[in-house]
């Protein structure tokens, strides 16, 4: 099966990814409905892993659902909820199921979420997780023991925040993730494009790994104010909030702002990562307004055509079959 994201990175294409949240329950229908609208418009669809420490279906299971329907996922993997054994086990499982794009994350603090009584694990953080992925790709586990059933071949990415207040901290963390094996970077929401340009010229220029600017669809002034208040590290300018407040149709204005930001990013970095919480259906419209057309000419092969070694895996509702 073609890995469109890895191929696009190799070909130095302008990259487009988008984000969907797994369902909060056992029915992935709405997630799938939104993700299907992104087919051929993005290189891959990110599946969040307990974002903001809020309970949802596992990113691994949700990624399988996307892949089953011909949508290439980026499976986010956060260190908060699993120990070293669990993280490695899930990464091996992802490989076996045909999921090869992973985004290594530390994970939001438990106290930010809806299960404040839960115990955080944090055996690893994102840099050490990247190192573990590199070990698994080289055929060894965390303890440097050889994997008897073949190495993994995961395409690992990392998060970056060009708007981090500490410039030295940003530089150090970025360089550590590069050294640990990150192959691409998706940024947090970008509102300061001068800062992004400075990051690209003074820090990211040491590497040829692509940076995807995080573009967030703001639905209203109230939505923007909520994000400023509740999301650490985000500072949406007053000018954007006022623009949304003055608009007769705030959502339409939000789409226009996001499209303008995609166009700005095209002149600065190698891609965009689009986030439109609960309105992923509007992402194609944002891309159209920004002049970004379809990025993939062919569909992914159906999941049931994926062969792993000599075994053929196929998924049918509520059941995974393995036939030799």
N, C-alpha and C positions, 0 to 999 in steps of 0.2 A: 504494500500500500504506500502511495506517495505521501511523504510528510511535506505538505505545502509550506509550512512555516520555515522549516529547516532549508528547504530548497530556495525559498524567497530570500532568506538571509544569505545563503551562499551566492545567489545571483545579484545581491545588493539591490534588491527591489525596495521601493517605498512600502513599508509594512503597515498593515492595518489589522488590529485585533479589537475585540469587543468583549464585554463582560456580561455574564448572566449569573444569577443566584440560583442555587438548587432549591427545590421545593421545601416547604416546611410541612412535611407529611410524606405520604407514600406515593402520591400521584404526580409524575413529572410532566403532565400534559401542557401546563402553561409555559414552563421553562422551554419545553421542546417547541411549542408554537412560536415563541419569541426567537429562539435560536435558528429555526428554519428560515426565518426572514433574513438572516444574515448570511445564508449560503451564497457563495460566489461574491460576496461583498467584503469579506474579511478572510485573512489567511488562516485564522484560528479563533476559537471562542473560549475565553477564560471561564473556568468554573470555580467559584470562590469556595474557600475552605473555612467555614465558621467565621466569616467576616464580622468584625465588631463583637466577636465572641457570642454571636447569636446562633442558637441551634437551627440547623438545617440538615437535609440529606447530605451524606458524605460526598465530597467532591469526586472521589474515585467512582462511586456508583453513578453519579450524575454524568460524569464524563463518558462512561460506558454507554449510557442512554444516547448521548449525542453521537458517539462514534457509530452506534448501531444504525443511526439515521443519516449517516454519511456526512456528519459535521465534525471537523477536526477540532478536538479540544486541547486547551492548555489546562492541565490539572494542577490547581494550586495545592501546595502541601505546606501546612503550618505546623510548627514545632510545639505549639501550646498543649495539644491534647494527647500526644502519643510519645512513648519513650523511644529509645534508640531501636529496640526490637520492632516495635509497631511501625515506626517510620520506614525501616528497611523492608519490612514485610509488605507494606503497601506499595512501595516503589517496585518491588519484584512483581507484585500482582498487576500493577499498571502495565509493566512491560509485557507480561503474558497475555494481557487483554488487548494489546495493540495500542496502548496509550503511551506515547513517547515524549510528548511535550509536558514539562513540569515547571512550575514556578515555585522556587524555594522561598518561604516566608517564615519569619519568627512567629508571627501571630499576635493579635491584639490581646490585651490583658483581660482576664476573666471578669474582672470587676466592671468592665465596660459593657458586658452582655446581659443576657436574660437568665443565666444560671450562676449567680454570684457565689453560690455555695460550692461550686465545682472546684476540684483541685487542679491547678495548673501543673504541667509537667516540665517543659522547657529543659529536657536533657540536652538539647541542642538549640542553637539559634541559626539564622539563615546562612551565615558564612560557613559554619561547621556542617550544616546540612548539605550545602553545595559540595563540600569536601567529601562527604559520605557518598553523594551521588557519583562523584568522579571516581571514588574507590570502587563502587559497584560496577561502573562502566569499565573499569580496568580488571574486573574479575575478582575483587576482594571485598570482604565485609568490613564493618567498622573496626574489628579486631585484627585486620590484615590476614584473615583466613581465606583461602581460595574458595570461590564459589564452584562447587562440583557440577552444577547444571547450567553452565555458561554465564558469561558476563551480561550486563544490561547494556542498552544502547539508548539512554535517555538524553533528550535535548533540554538542558537545564537553563532556566532564566532566573532573573532576580529583580527585585524592586529597587527603585532609587528615588530619592526626593531632592531634586535640584533646588528646592526652596528652603532646605534645611538651614536654620540660622547659623549653625557652626560650619563655616567653609572648610576648615581643617578637618572637622569630623566627617563631612560629606566626602571629601577627597580620600581620606583614609578608608572609609567604609567601601567606597566604590572600588578602590584599588584592591582591597582584600577580597571582594566578591569576584573581581576579574581573576585574581590569582587562584581563587578556589574553583574556577571553571565555568563561571556564568557565560553563556553564549549570546544572550540578549538581555535587555533591561527594559522594564515597563515602569514608567514614572507614576508618582502620585499625581493628583489633580494639579495642573499647571494653570496659574492665573498671571504669573509674572514672566512674560516671555523674554524680557531683557535678562532676567536671572537665568533662564534656560539657555539663552545664547551664550552667556558668560560661562555656564557650566560646560557647554559643548566645546567651547574654544580653549578653556583653561584646564579642564579635568578630563572630559571624555575623549579628547583628541589623542590621548596616549594609546587608544585602542581602536580597533576596527569593529568592535562589537556594536550592534545597532542599539540606539536609544529610541524608545517609543514614548512620545509625550502623552500624558494622561489628560484626556479631554472629557469634561463632565457636563452633562446636560442639566442646566439649571431651569427649573420649571416655573419659578416665581421669585419675587424678592423675599418672601417669607421662607422659601426653600433655601435660598442663598444665606439668609441670616441664620437659619438653623444649622447649616453646614459650618459656618464661621464659628458658631457657638459650641458645637458638639464634636467636630472633627479636628483632632490635634494637627497642628502644622499647616492648616489651610487658612488663607487670608484672602477672601474674595474682595476685590476693591470696591469702595463705595460707588464708584462710577458705574460699575456693572449692576450693582444692586439698585441704584437709582434708575438705570435704564430699564430694568425689569419692572420696577414700581410704576414707571411712567407709561409703560406699554399697555395698549388696549387689550392685546392678546399676549399675556406674559409667556405662555408656552411657546408661541411662535417666535417671540423675541429670543427666548432661550435657545431655540433651534438655530436662529440666525447667529447668535453669539458663538455657539459651538462650531458652526461651519466656518466662521471667521477665524476661530482659533486653530482649526485643522489647517486652514490655508497658511496661517502664521507658522505652524509647526513644520509644514512642508519645506519652508525656506531655511529651517534651522537644524532639524534632526532627521533621522532615517525612518520615522514612522509615527503612528498615533495609536493610542489605546483608548477606546471609547467606552464611557460608563454612562448609562442612561437608566437608572434604577427604576424598575417597573414600567419603563417605556422604551424597552429595547427595540420595539417596532419602529421607532423614529430614527434609528441610526442610519438606515439607507437614505432617508431624506437629508440628514446632515451631510452624508458623504456626497450626495448629488449636488447639494448647494455649494460644497467645497470643491467640486470638480473632480472628485475621486470616483472613478468608475469601477466596474467589476474587476477584482484582482485575480480571480481564478477562472480559467476557461472550462475546466472539467470538474465533475463531481468526484468526491471520494468514493472509492469502491464500497459496496455494502459491507457491513461488519462481518456478515457471515461468510464472505469470501476471503477473510483474513486467515492465512495459514501460519502457524507458529511451529517451527520445526516440522515434525511429521503429523502433528495433530491439527484438526480443524475445529475451530471454536465457532459456535453459533448461539445467538441469543434469541429466545422466544419469550413472550410475556411470562414473567415470574419464574423463569427457569433457564439455567445455563447448561447447555449440553456440550459434552466433549466426546467426539468420535475419533477413533484411531484409524 
